[in-house]
Amino acid sequence: MILKVLLVVGIIALVYFIYKKSQSSAKNLKKEAKDRANDMVECATCGIYCELDDAILSANRYYCSKECLEKKR
Ligand SMILES: [Zn+2]
């Protein structure tokens, strides 16, 4: 009976350990994604700085919006 309890406790501890490890690596991934999202680029038309994720890349220039991209053309 005690052996069974120890086995269950051991399995729970193992699952908890794996869960914690996977959670911390997921947190690191999220932090990396956030750092990348914070990269700011200057709009080639209006000069406003916007996040790289939101910027439109055209002919090696970044634009903050479709309006700026069309204005340049
Ligand atoms: Zn712009």
N, CA, C, O and the ligand as a Tripos MOL2 file, in Angstrom:
@<TRIPOS>MOLECULE
protein
  293   291    74     0     0
PROTEIN
NO_CHARGES

@<TRIPOS>ATOM
      1 N           0.8330   -1.2090    0.0000 N.3       1 MET1
      2 CA          0.0000    0.0000    0.0000 C.3       1 MET1
      3 C           0.8670    1.2580    0.0000 C.2       1 MET1
      4 O           0.6370    2.1840   -0.7780 O.2       1 MET1
      5 N           1.8800    1.2770    0.8980 N.am      2 ILE2
      6 CA          2.7840    2.4440    0.9490 C.3       2 ILE2
      7 C           3.5500    2.5820   -0.3660 C.2       2 ILE2
      8 O           3.8060    3.6900   -0.8380 O.2       2 ILE2
      9 N           3.9000    1.4660   -0.9330 N.am      3 LEU3
     10 CA          4.6270    1.4710   -2.1960 C.3       3 LEU3
     11 C           3.7880    2.1220   -3.2960 C.2       3 LEU3
     12 O           4.2910    2.8720   -4.1340 O.2       3 LEU3
     13 N           2.4850    1.8070   -3.2630 N.am      4 LYS4
     14 CA          1.5610    2.3630   -4.2500 C.3       4 LYS4
     15 C           1.4700    3.8880   -4.1120 C.2       4 LYS4
     16 O           1.4860    4.6230   -5.0990 O.2       4 LYS4
     17 N           1.3730    4.3390   -2.8490 N.am      5 VAL5
     18 CA          1.2880    5.7890   -2.5800 C.3       5 VAL5
     19 C           2.5540    6.4890   -3.0660 C.2       5 VAL5
     20 O           2.5010    7.5510   -3.6860 O.2       5 VAL5
     21 N           3.6900    5.8670   -2.7680 N.am      6 LEU6
     22 CA          4.9680    6.4500   -3.1860 C.3       6 LEU6
     23 C           5.0410    6.5550   -4.7100 C.2       6 LEU6
     24 O           5.5610    7.5250   -5.2600 O.2       6 LEU6
     25 N           4.5000    5.5220   -5.3780 N.am      7 LEU7
     26 CA          4.5120    5.4980   -6.8420 C.3       7 LEU7
     27 C           3.6730    6.6420   -7.3920 C.2       7 LEU7
     28 O           4.0820    7.3450   -8.3170 O.2       7 LEU7
     29 N           2.4810    6.8170   -6.8000 N.am      8 VAL8
     30 CA          1.5790    7.8890   -7.2460 C.3       8 VAL8
     31 C           2.2170    9.2570   -7.0120 C.2       8 VAL8
     32 O           2.1880   10.1270   -7.8830 O.2       8 VAL8
     33 N           2.7960    9.4320   -5.8180 N.am      9 VAL9
     34 CA          3.4600   10.7030   -5.4910 C.3       9 VAL9
     35 C           4.6070   10.9650   -6.4670 C.2       9 VAL9
     36 O           4.8090   12.0900   -6.9230 O.2       9 VAL9
     37 N           5.3470    9.9130   -6.7750 N.am     10 GLY10
     38 CA          6.4720   10.0360   -7.7100 C.3      10 GLY10
     39 C           6.0030   10.4730   -9.0900 C.2      10 GLY10
     40 O           6.6240   11.3230   -9.7280 O.2      10 GLY10
     41 N           4.9010    9.8840   -9.5420 N.am     11 ILE11
     42 CA          4.3670   10.2300  -10.8630 C.3      11 ILE11
     43 C           3.8800   11.6830  -10.8760 C.2      11 ILE11
     44 O           4.1190   12.4190  -11.8340 O.2      11 ILE11
     45 N           3.1990   12.0810   -9.8060 N.am     12 ILE12
     46 CA          2.7110   13.4640   -9.7090 C.3      12 ILE12
     47 C           3.8820   14.4450   -9.7300 C.2      12 ILE12
     48 O           3.8400   15.4700  -10.4110 O.2      12 ILE12
     49 N           4.9260   14.1110   -8.9710 N.am     13 ALA13
     50 CA          6.1050   14.9720   -8.9270 C.3      13 ALA13
     51 C           6.7510   15.0780  -10.2990 C.2      13 ALA13
     52 O           7.2000   16.1520  -10.6980 O.2      13 ALA13
     53 N           6.7970   13.9690  -11.0170 N.am     14 LEU14
     54 CA          7.4030   13.9350  -12.3530 C.3      14 LEU14
     55 C           6.5900   14.7880  -13.3320 C.2      14 LEU14
     56 O           7.1410   15.5800  -14.0970 O.2      14 LEU14
     57 N           5.2750   14.6070  -13.2880 N.am     15 VAL15
     58 CA          4.3870   15.3840  -14.1630 C.3      15 VAL15
     59 C           4.5120   16.8750  -13.8580 C.2      15 VAL15
     60 O           4.5700   17.7050  -14.7650 O.2      15 VAL15
     61 N           4.5520   17.1980  -12.5660 N.am     16 TYR16
     62 CA          4.6780   18.5860  -12.1400 C.3      16 TYR16
     63 C           5.9900   19.1870  -12.6370 C.2      16 TYR16
     64 O           6.0340   20.3290  -13.0930 O.2      16 TYR16
     65 N           7.0580   18.3960  -12.5390 N.am     17 PHE17
     66 CA          8.3760   18.8500  -12.9670 C.3      17 PHE17
     67 C           8.3840   19.1270  -14.4770 C.2      17 PHE17
     68 O           8.8890   20.1550  -14.9280 O.2      17 PHE17
     69 N           7.8120   18.1870  -15.2500 N.am     18 ILE18
     70 CA          7.7670   18.3500  -16.7090 C.3      18 ILE18
     71 C           6.8950   19.5510  -17.0840 C.2      18 ILE18
     72 O           7.2300   20.3210  -17.9840 O.2      18 ILE18
     73 N           5.7650   19.6950  -16.3740 N.am     19 TYR19
     74 CA          4.8410   20.8020  -16.6340 C.3      19 TYR19
     75 C           5.5180   22.1470  -16.3850 C.2      19 TYR19
     76 O           5.3860   23.0810  -17.1750 O.2      19 TYR19
     77 N           6.2440   22.2250  -15.2730 N.am     20 LYS20
     78 CA          6.9310   23.4750  -14.9290 C.3      20 LYS20
     79 C           8.0080   23.8040  -15.9490 C.2      20 LYS20
     80 O           8.1940   24.9650  -16.3140 O.2      20 LYS20
     81 N           8.7210   22.7730  -16.4100 N.am     21 LYS21
     82 CA          9.7970   22.9810  -17.3680 C.3      21 LYS21
     83 C           9.2470   23.4840  -18.6960 C.2      21 LYS21
     84 O           9.8010   24.4030  -19.2990 O.2      21 LYS21
     85 N           8.1450   22.8700  -19.1500 N.am     22 SER22
     86 CA          7.5640   23.2800  -20.4250 C.3      22 SER22
     87 C           6.9600   24.6760  -20.3220 C.2      22 SER22
     88 O           6.9460   25.4340  -21.2930 O.2      22 SER22
     89 N           6.4610   25.0050  -19.1330 N.am     23 GLN23
     90 CA          5.8640   26.3230  -18.9450 C.3      23 GLN23
     91 C           6.9280   27.4260  -18.9950 C.2      23 GLN23
     92 O           6.6930   28.4940  -19.5610 O.2      23 GLN23
     93 N           8.0890   27.1630  -18.4040 N.am     24 SER24
     94 CA          9.1320   28.1880  -18.3810 C.3      24 SER24
     95 C           9.7230   28.3870  -19.7670 C.2      24 SER24
     96 O          10.1110   29.5020  -20.1160 O.2      24 SER24
     97 N           9.7990   27.3190  -20.5690 N.am     25 SER25
     98 CA         10.3320   27.4820  -21.9200 C.3      25 SER25
     99 C           9.3220   28.2160  -22.7990 C.2      25 SER25
    100 O           9.7060   28.9590  -23.7020 O.2      25 SER25
    101 N           8.0410   28.0080  -22.5380 N.am     26 ALA26
    102 CA          7.0120   28.7260  -23.2770 C.3      26 ALA26
    103 C           7.0680   30.2040  -22.9330 C.2      26 ALA26
    104 O           6.8320   31.0600  -23.7860 O.2      26 ALA26
    105 N           7.3830   30.4950  -21.6770 N.am     27 LYS27
    106 CA          7.4910   31.8800  -21.2350 C.3      27 LYS27
    107 C           8.6560   32.5660  -21.9470 C.2      27 LYS27
    108 O           8.5470   33.7200  -22.3610 O.2      27 LYS27
    109 N           9.7710   31.8440  -22.0840 N.am     28 ASN28
    110 CA         10.9320   32.4040  -22.7690 C.3      28 ASN28
    111 C          10.6160   32.7020  -24.2220 C.2      28 ASN28
    112 O          11.0500   33.7220  -24.7550 O.2      28 ASN28
    113 N           9.8600   31.8150  -24.8710 N.am     29 LEU29
    114 CA          9.4870   32.0100  -26.2620 C.3      29 LEU29
    115 C           8.6310   33.2640  -26.4010 C.2      29 LEU29
    116 O           8.8020   34.0560  -27.3270 O.2      29 LEU29
    117 N           7.7010   33.4230  -25.4520 N.am     30 LYS30
    118 CA          6.8160   34.5800  -25.4830 C.3      30 LYS30
    119 C           7.6230   35.8670  -25.3180 C.2      30 LYS30
    120 O           7.3540   36.8680  -25.9820 O.2      30 LYS30
    121 N           8.6150   35.8290  -24.4270 N.am     31 LYS31
    122 CA          9.4430   37.0090  -24.1760 C.3      31 LYS31
    123 C          10.2340   37.3790  -25.4240 C.2      31 LYS31
    124 O          10.3770   38.5570  -25.7520 O.2      31 LYS31
    125 N          10.7510   36.3590  -26.1240 N.am     32 GLU32
    126 CA         11.5030   36.6040  -27.3510 C.3      32 GLU32
    127 C          10.6090   37.2450  -28.4080 C.2      32 GLU32
    128 O          11.0210   38.1780  -29.0970 O.2      32 GLU32
    129 N           9.3850   36.7390  -28.5300 N.am     33 ALA33
    130 CA          8.4460   37.2740  -29.5100 C.3      33 ALA33
    131 C           8.1180   38.7220  -29.1860 C.2      33 ALA33
    132 O           7.9630   39.5550  -30.0780 O.2      33 ALA33
    133 N           8.0160   39.0060  -27.8880 N.am     34 LYS34
    134 CA          7.6930   40.3660  -27.4730 C.3      34 LYS34
    135 C           8.8540   41.3020  -27.7810 C.2      34 LYS34
    136 O           8.6400   42.4330  -28.2190 O.2      34 LYS34
    137 N          10.0870   40.8400  -27.5540 N.am     35 ASP35
    138 CA         11.2490   41.6680  -27.8370 C.3      35 ASP35
    139 C          11.3180   42.0140  -29.3180 C.2      35 ASP35
    140 O          11.6740   43.1310  -29.6930 O.2      35 ASP35
    141 N          10.9720   41.0420  -30.1490 N.am     36 ARG36
    142 CA         11.0120   41.2720  -31.5830 C.3      36 ARG36
    143 C           9.9110   42.2560  -32.0040 C.2      36 ARG36
    144 O          10.1140   43.0930  -32.8830 O.2      36 ARG36
    145 N           8.7490   42.1370  -31.3620 N.am     37 ALA37
    146 CA          7.6200   42.9960  -31.6980 C.3      37 ALA37
    147 C           7.9160   44.4400  -31.3400 C.2      37 ALA37
    148 O           7.3420   45.3550  -31.9300 O.2      37 ALA37
    149 N           8.8070   44.6560  -30.3760 N.am     38 ASN38
    150 CA          9.1060   46.0080  -29.9410 C.3      38 ASN38
    151 C          10.0810   46.7290  -30.8620 C.2      38 ASN38
    152 O          10.3810   47.9040  -30.6450 O.2      38 ASN38
    153 N          10.5790   46.0420  -31.8850 N.am     39 ASP39
    154 CA         11.4460   46.7070  -32.8470 C.3      39 ASP39
    155 C          10.6510   47.7770  -33.5900 C.2      39 ASP39
    156 O           9.5880   47.5030  -34.1460 O.2      39 ASP39
    157 N          11.1770   48.9920  -33.5900 N.am     40 MET40
    158 CA         10.4650   50.0900  -34.2310 C.3      40 MET40
    159 C          11.1500   50.4520  -35.5450 C.2      40 MET40
    160 O          12.3770   50.4600  -35.6450 O.2      40 MET40
    161 N          10.3330   50.7510  -36.5440 N.am     41 VAL41
    162 CA         10.8780   51.1790  -37.8370 C.3      41 VAL41
    163 C          10.2230   52.5090  -38.2200 C.2      41 VAL41
    164 O           9.0890   52.7910  -37.8320 O.2      41 VAL41
    165 N          10.9500   53.3110  -38.9790 N.am     42 GLU42
    166 CA         10.4450   54.6180  -39.3800 C.3      42 GLU42
    167 C           9.7040   54.5090  -40.7050 C.2      42 GLU42
    168 O          10.1840   53.8840  -41.6510 O.2      42 GLU42
    169 N           8.5270   55.1280  -40.7590 N.am     43 CYS43
    170 CA          7.7560   55.1500  -41.9920 C.3      43 CYS43
    171 C           8.4670   56.0490  -43.0010 C.2      43 CYS43
    172 O           8.8710   57.1630  -42.6650 O.2      43 CYS43
    173 N           8.6210   55.5690  -44.2350 N.am     44 ALA44
    174 CA          9.3570   56.3140  -45.2510 C.3      44 ALA44
    175 C           8.5820   57.5300  -45.7410 C.2      44 ALA44
    176 O           9.1760   58.4410  -46.3160 O.2      44 ALA44
    177 N           7.2790   57.5660  -45.5280 N.am     45 THR45
    178 CA          6.4610   58.6900  -46.0050 C.3      45 THR45
    179 C           6.2650   59.7530  -44.9320 C.2      45 THR45
    180 O           6.5780   60.9210  -45.1620 O.2      45 THR45
    181 N           5.7510   59.3710  -43.7660 N.am     46 CYS46
    182 CA          5.4020   60.3720  -42.7510 C.3      46 CYS46
    183 C           6.3990   60.4220  -41.5980 C.2      46 CYS46
    184 O           6.3060   61.3190  -40.7600 O.2      46 CYS46
    185 N           7.3290   59.5100  -41.5270 N.am     47 GLY47
    186 CA          8.3620   59.5520  -40.5070 C.3      47 GLY47
    187 C           7.9330   59.0470  -39.1420 C.2      47 GLY47
    188 O           8.7010   59.1130  -38.1820 O.2      47 GLY47
    189 N           6.7150   58.5450  -39.0530 N.am     48 ILE48
    190 CA          6.2200   58.0090  -37.7840 C.3      48 ILE48
    191 C           6.8870   56.6580  -37.5290 C.2      48 ILE48
    192 O           7.1000   55.8610  -38.4430 O.2      48 ILE48
    193 N           7.2070   56.4310  -36.2560 N.am     49 TYR49
    194 CA          7.7680   55.1340  -35.8970 C.3      49 TYR49
    195 C           6.6410   54.1750  -35.5400 C.2      49 TYR49
    196 O           5.7610   54.5050  -34.7450 O.2      49 TYR49
    197 N           6.6750   52.9990  -36.1270 N.am     50 CYS50
    198 CA          5.6590   52.0060  -35.8030 C.3      50 CYS50
    199 C           6.3370   50.6560  -35.5880 C.2      50 CYS50
    200 O           7.4930   50.4590  -35.9640 O.2      50 CYS50
    201 N           5.6090   49.7470  -34.9860 N.am     51 GLU51
    202 CA          6.1790   48.4390  -34.7010 C.3      51 GLU51
    203 C           6.4320   47.6660  -35.9840 C.2      51 GLU51
    204 O           5.6660   47.7320  -36.9450 O.2      51 GLU51
    205 N           7.5210   46.9430  -35.9620 N.am     52 LEU52
    206 CA          7.9460   46.1890  -37.1370 C.3      52 LEU52
    207 C           6.8430   45.2440  -37.6190 C.2      52 LEU52
    208 O           6.6620   45.0410  -38.8190 O.2      52 LEU52
    209 N           6.1080   44.6690  -36.6570 N.am     53 ASP53
    210 CA          5.0480   43.7310  -37.0120 C.3      53 ASP53
    211 C           3.9150   44.4070  -37.7830 C.2      53 ASP53
    212 O           3.2610   43.7790  -38.6150 O.2      53 ASP53
    213 N           3.6850   45.7120  -37.4980 N.am     54 ASP54
    214 CA          2.5930   46.4350  -38.1450 C.3      54 ASP54
    215 C           3.0380   47.1190  -39.4280 C.2      54 ASP54
    216 O           2.2040   47.5170  -40.2400 O.2      54 ASP54
    217 N           4.3470   47.2570  -39.6170 N.am     55 ALA55
    218 CA          4.8570   47.9970  -40.7620 C.3      55 ALA55
    219 C           4.7030   47.1910  -42.0500 C.2      55 ALA55
    220 O           4.7030   45.9600  -42.0450 O.2      55 ALA55
    221 N           4.5730   47.9200  -43.1380 N.am     56 ILE56
    222 CA          4.4880   47.2930  -44.4570 C.3      56 ILE56
    223 C           5.8290   47.4930  -45.1370 C.2      56 ILE56
    224 O           6.2970   48.6240  -45.2710 O.2      56 ILE56
    225 N           6.4490   46.4070  -45.5650 N.am     57 LEU57
    226 CA          7.7510   46.4830  -46.2160 C.3      57 LEU57
    227 C           7.5580   46.4850  -47.7240 C.2      57 LEU57
    228 O           6.9440   45.5770  -48.2850 O.2      57 LEU57
    229 N           8.0930   47.5230  -48.3760 N.am     58 SER58
    230 CA          7.9900   47.6130  -49.8320 C.3      58 SER58
    231 C           9.2520   48.2530  -50.3790 C.2      58 SER58
    232 O           9.6160   49.3520  -49.9620 O.2      58 SER58
    233 N           9.9160   47.5930  -51.2930 N.am     59 ALA59
    234 CA         11.1440   48.0900  -51.9190 C.3      59 ALA59
    235 C          12.1570   48.5380  -50.8670 C.2      59 ALA59
    236 O          12.7250   49.6260  -50.9600 O.2      59 ALA59
    237 N          12.3730   47.6820  -49.8650 N.am     60 ASN60
    238 CA         13.3420   47.9170  -48.7870 C.3      60 ASN60
    239 C          13.0110   49.1410  -47.9330 C.2      60 ASN60
    240 O          13.8830   49.6290  -47.2140 O.2      60 ASN60
    241 N          11.7900   49.6460  -47.9900 N.am     61 ARG61
    242 CA         11.3580   50.7450  -47.1430 C.3      61 ARG61
    243 C          10.1390   50.3130  -46.3520 C.2      61 ARG61
    244 O           9.3120   49.5290  -46.8170 O.2      61 ARG61
    245 N          10.0540   50.8470  -45.1440 N.am     62 TYR62
    246 CA          8.9140   50.5080  -44.2890 C.3      62 TYR62
    247 C           7.8710   51.6180  -44.3240 C.2      62 TYR62
    248 O           8.2060   52.8020  -44.3590 O.2      62 TYR62
    249 N           6.6150   51.2240  -44.3130 N.am     63 TYR63
    250 CA          5.5210   52.1890  -44.2640 C.3      63 TYR63
    251 C           4.5860   51.8240  -43.1190 C.2      63 TYR63
    252 O           4.3540   50.6490  -42.8350 O.2      63 TYR63
    253 N           4.0460   52.8700  -42.4590 N.am     64 CYS64
    254 CA          3.2260   52.6280  -41.2720 C.3      64 CYS64
    255 C           1.8400   52.1340  -41.6580 C.2      64 CYS64
    256 O           1.1890   51.4370  -40.8790 O.2      64 CYS64
    257 N           1.3870   52.4890  -42.8510 N.am     65 SER65
    258 CA          0.0350   52.1080  -43.2490 C.3      65 SER65
    259 C          -0.0470   52.0110  -44.7720 C.2      65 SER65
    260 O           0.8710   52.4060  -45.4920 O.2      65 SER65
    261 N          -1.1700   51.4770  -45.2350 N.am     66 LYS66
    262 CA         -1.3890   51.3670  -46.6750 C.3      66 LYS66
    263 C          -1.4510   52.7470  -47.3300 C.2      66 LYS66
    264 O          -1.0170   52.9310  -48.4670 O.2      66 LYS66
    265 N          -2.0060   53.7220  -46.5780 N.am     67 GLU67
    266 CA         -2.1320   55.0850  -47.1110 C.3      67 GLU67
    267 C          -0.7540   55.6470  -47.4630 C.2      67 GLU67
    268 O          -0.5600   56.2190  -48.5360 O.2      67 GLU67
    269 N           0.2010   55.4750  -46.5420 N.am     68 CYS68
    270 CA          1.5540   55.9750  -46.7780 C.3      68 CYS68
    271 C           2.2100   55.2360  -47.9280 C.2      68 CYS68
    272 O           2.9480   55.8280  -48.7150 O.2      68 CYS68
    273 N           1.9460   53.9620  -48.0230 N.am     69 LEU69
    274 CA          2.5250   53.1650  -49.1050 C.3      69 LEU69
    275 C           2.0140   53.6560  -50.4490 C.2      69 LEU69
    276 O           2.7780   53.7390  -51.4110 O.2      69 LEU69
    277 N           0.7080   53.9860  -50.5240 N.am     70 GLU70
    278 CA          0.1240   54.4450  -51.7880 C.3      70 GLU70
    279 C           0.5250   55.8800  -52.1060 C.2      70 GLU70
    280 O           0.6540   56.2520  -53.2730 O.2      70 GLU70
    281 N           0.7240   56.6910  -51.0520 N.am     71 LYS71
    282 CA          1.1450   58.0830  -51.2500 C.3      71 LYS71
    283 C           2.5030   58.1470  -51.9160 C.2      71 LYS71
    284 O           2.7800   59.0300  -52.7280 O.2      71 LYS71
    285 N           3.3420   57.1930  -51.5560 N.am     72 LYS72
    286 CA          4.7270   57.1970  -52.0700 C.3      72 LYS72
    287 C           4.7430   56.8480  -53.5620 C.2      72 LYS72
    288 O           5.6390   57.2740  -54.2910 O.2      72 LYS72
    289 N           3.7540   56.0780  -54.0130 N.am     73 ARG73
    290 CA          3.7450   55.6380  -55.3930 C.3      73 ARG73
    291 C           3.3780   56.7270  -56.3930 C.2      73 ARG73
    292 O           3.3370   56.4720  -57.5960 O.2      73 ARG73
    293 ZN          3.4010   56.7430  -42.5270 Zn       74 ZN74
@<TRIPOS>BOND
     1     1     2 1
     2     2     3 1
     3     3     4 2
     4     3     5 am
     5     5     6 1
     6     6     7 1
     7     7     8 2
     8     7     9 am
     9     9    10 1
    10    10    11 1
    11    11    12 2
    12    11    13 am
    13    13    14 1
    14    14    15 1
    15    15    16 2
    16    15    17 am
    17    17    18 1
    18    18    19 1
    19    19    20 2
    20    19    21 am
    21    21    22 1
    22    22    23 1
    23    23    24 2
    24    23    25 am
    25    25    26 1
    26    26    27 1
    27    27    28 2
    28    27    29 am
    29    29    30 1
    30    30    31 1
    31    31    32 2
    32    31    33 am
    33    33    34 1
    34    34    35 1
    35    35    36 2
    36    35    37 am
    37    37    38 1
    38    38    39 1
    39    39    40 2
    40    39    41 am
    41    41    42 1
    42    42    43 1
    43    43    44 2
    44    43    45 am
    45    45    46 1
    46    46    47 1
    47    47    48 2
    48    47    49 am
    49    49    50 1
    50    50    51 1
    51    51    52 2
    52    51    53 am
    53    53    54 1
    54    54    55 1
    55    55    56 2
    56    55    57 am
    57    57    58 1
    58    58    59 1
    59    59    60 2
    60    59    61 am
    61    61    62 1
    62    62    63 1
    63    63    64 2
    64    63    65 am
    65    65    66 1
    66    66    67 1
    67    67    68 2
    68    67    69 am
    69    69    70 1
    70    70    71 1
    71    71    72 2
    72    71    73 am
    73    73    74 1
    74    74    75 1
    75    75    76 2
    76    75    77 am
    77    77    78 1
    78    78    79 1
    79    79    80 2
    80    79    81 am
    81    81    82 1
    82    82    83 1
    83    83    84 2
    84    83    85 am
    85    85    86 1
    86    86    87 1
    87    87    88 2
    88    87    89 am
    89    89    90 1
    90    90    91 1
    91    91    92 2
    92    91    93 am
    93    93    94 1
    94    94    95 1
    95    95    96 2
    96    95    97 am
    97    97    98 1
    98    98    99 1
    99    99   100 2
   100    99   101 am
   101   101   102 1
   102   102   103 1
   103   103   104 2
   104   103   105 am
   105   105   106 1
   106   106   107 1
   107   107   108 2
   108   107   109 am
   109   109   110 1
   110   110   111 1
   111   111   112 2
   112   111   113 am
   113   113   114 1
   114   114   115 1
   115   115   116 2
   116   115   117 am
   117   117   118 1
   118   118   119 1
   119   119   120 2
   120   119   121 am
   121   121   122 1
   122   122   123 1
   123   123   124 2
   124   123   125 am
   125   125   126 1
   126   126   127 1
   127   127   128 2
   128   127   129 am
   129   129   130 1
   130   130   131 1
   131   131   132 2
   132   131   133 am
   133   133   134 1
   134   134   135 1
   135   135   136 2
   136   135   137 am
   137   137   138 1
   138   138   139 1
   139   139   140 2
   140   139   141 am
   141   141   142 1
   142   142   143 1
   143   143   144 2
   144   143   145 am
   145   145   146 1
   146   146   147 1
   147   147   148 2
   148   147   149 am
   149   149   150 1
   150   150   151 1
   151   151   152 2
   152   151   153 am
   153   153   154 1
   154   154   155 1
   155   155   156 2
   156   155   157 am
   157   157   158 1
   158   158   159 1
   159   159   160 2
   160   159   161 am
   161   161   162 1
   162   162   163 1
   163   163   164 2
   164   163   165 am
   165   165   166 1
   166   166   167 1
   167   167   168 2
   168   167   169 am
   169   169   170 1
   170   170   171 1
   171   171   172 2
   172   171   173 am
   173   173   174 1
   174   174   175 1
   175   175   176 2
   176   175   177 am
   177   177   178 1
   178   178   179 1
   179   179   180 2
   180   179   181 am
   181   181   182 1
   182   182   183 1
   183   183   184 2
   184   183   185 am
   185   185   186 1
   186   186   187 1
   187   187   188 2
   188   187   189 am
   189   189   190 1
   190   190   191 1
   191   191   192 2
   192   191   193 am
   193   193   194 1
   194   194   195 1
   195   195   196 2
   196   195   197 am
   197   197   198 1
   198   198   199 1
   199   199   200 2
   200   199   201 am
   201   201   202 1
   202   202   203 1
   203   203   204 2
   204   203   205 am
   205   205   206 1
   206   206   207 1
   207   207   208 2
   208   207   209 am
   209   209   210 1
   210   210   211 1
   211   211   212 2
   212   211   213 am
   213   213   214 1
   214   214   215 1
   215   215   216 2
   216   215   217 am
   217   217   218 1
   218   218   219 1
   219   219   220 2
   220   219   221 am
   221   221   222 1
   222   222   223 1
   223   223   224 2
   224   223   225 am
   225   225   226 1
   226   226   227 1
   227   227   228 2
   228   227   229 am
   229   229   230 1
   230   230   231 1
   231   231   232 2
   232   231   233 am
   233   233   234 1
   234   234   235 1
   235   235   236 2
   236   235   237 am
   237   237   238 1
   238   238   239 1
   239   239   240 2
   240   239   241 am
   241   241   242 1
   242   242   243 1
   243   243   244 2
   244   243   245 am
   245   245   246 1
   246   246   247 1
   247   247   248 2
   248   247   249 am
   249   249   250 1
   250   250   251 1
   251   251   252 2
   252   251   253 am
   253   253   254 1
   254   254   255 1
   255   255   256 2
   256   255   257 am
   257   257   258 1
   258   258   259 1
   259   259   260 2
   260   259   261 am
   261   261   262 1
   262   262   263 1
   263   263   264 2
   264   263   265 am
   265   265   266 1
   266   266   267 1
   267   267   268 2
   268   267   269 am
   269   269   270 1
   270   270   271 1
   271   271   272 2
   272   271   273 am
   273   273   274 1
   274   274   275 1
   275   275   276 2
   276   275   277 am
   277   277   278 1
   278   278   279 1
   279   279   280 2
   280   279   281 am
   281   281   282 1
   282   282   283 1
   283   283   284 2
   284   283   285 am
   285   285   286 1
   286   286   287 1
   287   287   288 2
   288   287   289 am
   289   289   290 1
   290   290   291 1
   291   291   292 2
@<TRIPOS>SUBSTRUCTURE
     1 MET1         2 RESIDUE 1 A MET
     2 ILE2         6 RESIDUE 1 A ILE
     3 LEU3        10 RESIDUE 1 A LEU
     4 LYS4        14 RESIDUE 1 A LYS
     5 VAL5        18 RESIDUE 1 A VAL
     6 LEU6        22 RESIDUE 1 A LEU
     7 LEU7        26 RESIDUE 1 A LEU
     8 VAL8        30 RESIDUE 1 A VAL
     9 VAL9        34 RESIDUE 1 A VAL
    10 GLY10       38 RESIDUE 1 A GLY
    11 ILE11       42 RESIDUE 1 A ILE
    12 ILE12       46 RESIDUE 1 A ILE
    13 ALA13       50 RESIDUE 1 A ALA
    14 LEU14       54 RESIDUE 1 A LEU
    15 VAL15       58 RESIDUE 1 A VAL
    16 TYR16       62 RESIDUE 1 A TYR
    17 PHE17       66 RESIDUE 1 A PHE
    18 ILE18       70 RESIDUE 1 A ILE
    19 TYR19       74 RESIDUE 1 A TYR
    20 LYS20       78 RESIDUE 1 A LYS
    21 LYS21       82 RESIDUE 1 A LYS
    22 SER22       86 RESIDUE 1 A SER
    23 GLN23       90 RESIDUE 1 A GLN
    24 SER24       94 RESIDUE 1 A SER
    25 SER25       98 RESIDUE 1 A SER
    26 ALA26      102 RESIDUE 1 A ALA
    27 LYS27      106 RESIDUE 1 A LYS
    28 ASN28      110 RESIDUE 1 A ASN
    29 LEU29      114 RESIDUE 1 A LEU
    30 LYS30      118 RESIDUE 1 A LYS
    31 LYS31      122 RESIDUE 1 A LYS
    32 GLU32      126 RESIDUE 1 A GLU
    33 ALA33      130 RESIDUE 1 A ALA
    34 LYS34      134 RESIDUE 1 A LYS
    35 ASP35      138 RESIDUE 1 A ASP
    36 ARG36      142 RESIDUE 1 A ARG
    37 ALA37      146 RESIDUE 1 A ALA
    38 ASN38      150 RESIDUE 1 A ASN
    39 ASP39      154 RESIDUE 1 A ASP
    40 MET40      158 RESIDUE 1 A MET
    41 VAL41      162 RESIDUE 1 A VAL
    42 GLU42      166 RESIDUE 1 A GLU
    43 CYS43      170 RESIDUE 1 A CYS
    44 ALA44      174 RESIDUE 1 A ALA
    45 THR45      178 RESIDUE 1 A THR
    46 CYS46      182 RESIDUE 1 A CYS
    47 GLY47      186 RESIDUE 1 A GLY
    48 ILE48      190 RESIDUE 1 A ILE
    49 TYR49      194 RESIDUE 1 A TYR
    50 CYS50      198 RESIDUE 1 A CYS
    51 GLU51      202 RESIDUE 1 A GLU
    52 LEU52      206 RESIDUE 1 A LEU
    53 ASP53      210 RESIDUE 1 A ASP
    54 ASP54      214 RESIDUE 1 A ASP
    55 ALA55      218 RESIDUE 1 A ALA
    56 ILE56      222 RESIDUE 1 A ILE
    57 LEU57      226 RESIDUE 1 A LEU
    58 SER58      230 RESIDUE 1 A SER
    59 ALA59      234 RESIDUE 1 A ALA
    60 ASN60      238 RESIDUE 1 A ASN
    61 ARG61      242 RESIDUE 1 A ARG
    62 TYR62      246 RESIDUE 1 A TYR
    63 TYR63      250 RESIDUE 1 A TYR
    64 CYS64      254 RESIDUE 1 A CYS
    65 SER65      258 RESIDUE 1 A SER
    66 LYS66      262 RESIDUE 1 A LYS
    67 GLU67      266 RESIDUE 1 A GLU
    68 CYS68      270 RESIDUE 1 A CYS
    69 LEU69      274 RESIDUE 1 A LEU
    70 GLU70      278 RESIDUE 1 A GLU
    71 LYS71      282 RESIDUE 1 A LYS
    72 LYS72      286 RESIDUE 1 A LYS
    73 ARG73      290 RESIDUE 1 A ARG
    74 ZN74       293 GROUP 0 **** ****
